[in-house]
Amino acid sequence: MRDTKPDKYEEIVKKPLLNTNFRPKADPEDPEKAQKIFQANPTFGKLGFTSYSEDPGDTDAIINAIIENN
């Protein structure tokens, strides 16, 4: 949305996120290993992982990326 509808994005980005599903970009070198989906409710400070990848570091990588970018 940021790329295709920048005006709408600027309006939406100011609103709180409630229960939202995210799909992280897969690692092009190993797309099967990446975390498939996670849920976030930033308004209440909650993250939920509906499934886990075989590499336990994938979940940590998502959490670290969230912390680094906020």
For each residue, the residues with C-beta under 8 A, 3 or more apart:
1: 4 5 8 9 12
2: 6 9
3: 6
4: 1
5: 1 8 9
6: 2 3 9 10
7: 10 11
8: 1 5 11 12
9: 1 2 5 6 12 13
10: 6 7 13 14
11: 7 8 14 15
12: 1 8 9 15
13: 9 10
14: 10 11
15: 11 12
16: 42 43
17: 20 40 41 42 43
18: 41 43
19: 39 40 41
20: 17 39 40 41 42
21: 37 38 39
22: 37 38 39 40
23: 36 37
24: 34 35 38 62
25: 34
26: 31 34
27: 30 31 33 34
28: 31
29:
30: 27 33 34
31: 26 27 28 34
32:
33: 27 30 53 54 55 58
34: 24 25 26 27 30 31 53 58
35: 24 38 49 51 52 53 58 59 61 62
36: 23 50 51 53
37: 21 22 23 50 51
38: 21 22 24 35 47 48 49 50 59 62
39: 19 20 21 22 46 47 48 49 50
40: 17 19 20 22 46 47 48 66
41: 17 18 19 20 44 45 46
42: 16 17 20 45
43: 16 17 18
44: 41
45: 41 42
46: 39 40 41
47: 38 39 40 62 63 66
48: 38 39 40
49: 35 38 39 52 59
50: 36 37 38 39
51: 35 36 37
52: 35 49 56 58 59
53: 33 34 35 36 56 58 59
54: 33
55: 33 58
56: 52 53 59 60
57: 60 61
58: 33 34 35 52 53 55 61 62
59: 35 38 49 52 53 56 62 63
60: 56 57 63 64
61: 35 57 58 64 65
62: 24 35 38 47 58 59 65 66
63: 47 59 60 66 67
64: 60 61 67 68
65: 61 62 68 69
66: 40 47 62 63 69 70
67: 63 64 70
68: 64 65
69: 65 66
70: 66 67
